């Protein structure tokens, strides 16, 4: 154990890593980052909508099958607070559109060319184009030394589109048509009534930073939007979403946009000749270095010590006190 500590101390002193070092390379979590995020969004609609128009054509519409895949696109800004926390801000367009089907809806009785009146049965398809401009302040938490992070925030959404189309298709009886001569027609194409002008949601997610270059990060991420408000005040219609996308982030590296890659350094270590140098530093090197290579070896001090010369590259974000 003592030898291990001495070896680590030698490594740190020879590399010149100390708290006041001016040339320490900051890690991705130590600098401001900005970028973009995009990907598919899977929408889940449920609840009721009390009327599709002023004449309450639909009455009270219950639906649970409005699920559909759309997309979201966001701009990102992340600011470091502590080694494990970052303040995050997002702004972007989230498409919460859906399609609801109501089958075999009984309208009433209708006269037939021959025979007694028959039950009029129709199918309704309710297509909505519902999207929001969403501003999401939040926190990124890095629970471990790796680049996995969890995020939590509040989404403040403002409706950008709120139109719907209601299509009606006659199922039975056969041989008759609607008044316009068709058996399938659009009966409403207008705005959704009484859409709330503000959507509040809890935004939960996780991501993993993958370095592409010194400054560029690729971040696959999952996110879930849990609504805290309803879509309209005409019913209990709620819309949640699961997003799976990819972010592309630029780490500003203390505002040096053209920073060069970290240079390799030479590390010299002297130890008794009978020490197992091939395995002695493996754990220490793995923890503190991105890369190391033994480039020279010779005996010194009249053959009593073995001097090893390594080419090494330190990991970003090392902060040795």
N, C-alpha and C positions, 0 to 999 in steps of 0.2 A: 504493500500500500504506500509506504514511504517513497519507494522508487518511482511509483506511478505519479505521485504528487510532484516529485522533483522533475520528472520528465515533462509533465504538463507545464510547470513553472518555466523550465528552459524553453519550451516551445513558445510560450506567450512572450517571454522577454526577448527572444531572438527575432520574433516577428514584429515586435514593437506595438502590440495591441495594448492599449491602456485607455482609460476613460477620457483623457484629454487629447486623444489622437485626432489630428486634423484631416488625415487622409482616409478615415474609416469609410468604407462603402456602405451607404444606407440600404436597408432592406426594403422590400416592396411595401411592407406595412409601416415604414418610417416616413414615407413621403406622401404628398397629395397625389391622388390618381383621378383621372377622368376618362370617359369613354362612352361606348354605346352598348345597348343590349337589345336583342331581338329573338323572337321565336314563336312557336305555336302556343295558343292559349285555349284550353279546354273549358268551355263554359257549362255551368250546371245551374239550371233554372228550376225553381219550384214555387208553389204557393197558389194564390188566386188573383184574378184580375176581374173586377166587378162589372165592367162594361167596356166593350170595344168601341162604342160610340155613344152619342147622346141619347139614342133611342134604345140603348141597352139591348142591342141585337143578340148579343151572346148571353145576356143575363150575367150569372156568376160563372166564370170560366175557371175550372180547376185544371192544373196541368203539372206534370212532373217529367215530361219527356221533351223538354226544350233544349236538351244538350246538343252542342255543336262546337266544332273547332274553328277558331279564328286566330288572330295574331296580336301581339303587342310589341311596341318599339319604344325604347326609352333612352334618354341621355343620363349619364351617371357622373357623380362627383363624390369622392371619398377622401376624408381628411383624418389623419391619425390623431388619436387622443392619448392612448397609452400603448404599450407593446401588444396588448391583446384587444384593444377597442378602437374602432374607427367610426367617425360620424359620417353617415351617408345621406345623399340626396338624389332623388330620381324625379324626372319629369318626362311624361310620354303619353302616347295614345294607347288605350286599351279597348279592344273591341269585344263587347259583351253581347253581341247579337245572338239570337236563338230562333228556333223554329218549333212551334207547338202544334201538335195534331190532336184533334178531338174527333173520334170516329163514331159513326152511327148515332148522330144527334137527332132526336125526334123534334121536328118543327111543328107538326100538326097534321090535319087531314087535308087532302087535296082531291079535287074532282078529277075523274078520268074520262077519256072519250066515251068509254063504255063501261058499264058496271058500276058498283057502288064506290063511294070515296075510299081512298087508300091512305095509309100512313106515309107521310113524306119524311124520308130519312136522308140526312146529308152528312158529309164529312167536312170539317173545317180545318184549314191550315193557316196558322197565324205566324207569319214571318216578321220578325222585328229587326231593325237596324239600330242597335243601341251601342253607342261608344262614348267614352269619357276621356277628357284630358285629366291625367292623374298626377298630382304632386305628392311625393312620398318622402318625408324626412324619417330617418331611422338610425339604427345602430348596427354595426357589424362586430361580431364577437368571434375571436380566434381562440378556441378552447385548448388547442395544443400547439406545439411548435411548428407543425406542418401548416400548409396553406389552406386548409379547410376552414370555412367560416360559416357562422349562422347569422341570420339577419332578422331584425324585427322592426317594424315601422307602422306608421299610420298613413293610410291613403286618403287624400282629399281629392275627390273626383267631381268634375264639372261636365255635364252632358254636352256632347258635340253633335251627335245625331240621335234622333228619337222617333223615327218613322216606323210604320208597320203596314203590312198588307194582309188583308183577310181574304182568303180564297174559299169558295164554297163549291163542293162537288156533290151532285145528286147521286145517291145510292139506289134508292127505290122510291116510287115504283118505276118500272121501265115504260118507255113509250111516251113520256111527257118531258117537257123542258121548262126551264125558268121563263120568265116573261120576256127575256132578251133573246129567246130562241136557243139557248145553250144549256148544257147540263154541267158545265164547269165554268165559273166566272169569278172575277174579283169584285167583291161587294164593298170593300173599304180599302183606301190607299191614302193614309193621312198620318198625322202625328199621334203618338201615344198620349193619352190624356193625363194631365196632372203629373207629369214626370217631376220627381223631386229635383230641384236645382242644385243639389249637393249630395254627393255620395261619400259616406265615411266607411272605411274598411280597415281591418287589421291585416297587415301584410307580413307573412312569415315565409322564410326561405332558407336555403343553404347553397353554398357554392364552393368551388375549389379553383385556386389560382394556379395556372400552368405557365411558367415563364417561357416566352418565345425568344426574347432577347433581354438585354439588361433592363430595358425600359418597357417592353411590350408584354402584356399578360393576356392569355386566353382563359376565360372563366366560364365553364359550364355551370349552370345554376338552375335550381328548381324554386318555384315560388307559389304560395297559395294565398288567394285573396278571400278573406272571410268578411262578408258584408255586415255592417252594423246598422244600416238603414235599408229601407225598401226602395224598389224602383219607382213606384208611384204611391200616392195616398189613396188610390182606389183598389184596395186589396192588400194582400200580404206577399206580394211578388218580390222574391229575392234572387239575386244572381251572384254566384260565387265562381271562382276560376282557379284552375291549376295551370301554371305556365312552366314550360321546359325549354330553355333557350341557351344562348351563348353570348357572353359579354366580351368585348375587346377593350382593354384598358391600357392607358399610357401612364406609367409611373414617372412623375416629374423630376425625381432625383435632385431635389433641392434646386429646382428651376434650371438645371443644366440639361437642356434638351439634346445636346450633342455629346453627352458623356461617353468617353471611351470605355471599352471593356476593361475590367479590373486586370492589372498586370500580375504576372506570376512573381513570386518572391523566392529567395533562396533561404533555406533553413539548414543551419549547421547544428548537429547534435554530437556531443562526445560522451562516450560511455565505455565501461570496461570491455575489453575484447571478448570476454566469455559470455556477454549478455546476449539473449536471443532477440537481436534487433529486428528480425523479420516480422515478428508478431508483437513486439513490445509496445509499439505506438498505434496499433491498428484501431483500438477503441477511441483514443484521443483524436486521431486524424479523422475518423469517420464523423465525429461530433462537430469538429471545428473547421474542417476543410472540405471544399468542393472537389479538389483534385490534388493528388500528390504523386511524385515519382522520384525514386532514388536514382540520382544521376552520377554520384561519385562516392567512393569509400576508400579511406586510407588510414594507416596507423600513425599516431602522433605520440609525442613525449616518450621517445625511446621505446615505442611499441607497447606502452602500458595502456594506452587508450585507443579506441577506434572512433574515427571521425566520419560521420555520415552526412552527406549533402543532399538535400531534397529540393526539388522544385515544387512549390505548393501554391495553391490559390485558396484564400480564406472564403468562408461562407459569408453571404451578406447578412447584415444585422447582428453580427457578433458584438456584444457589448460587455467586455470583461472589466470588472471593477477591481 
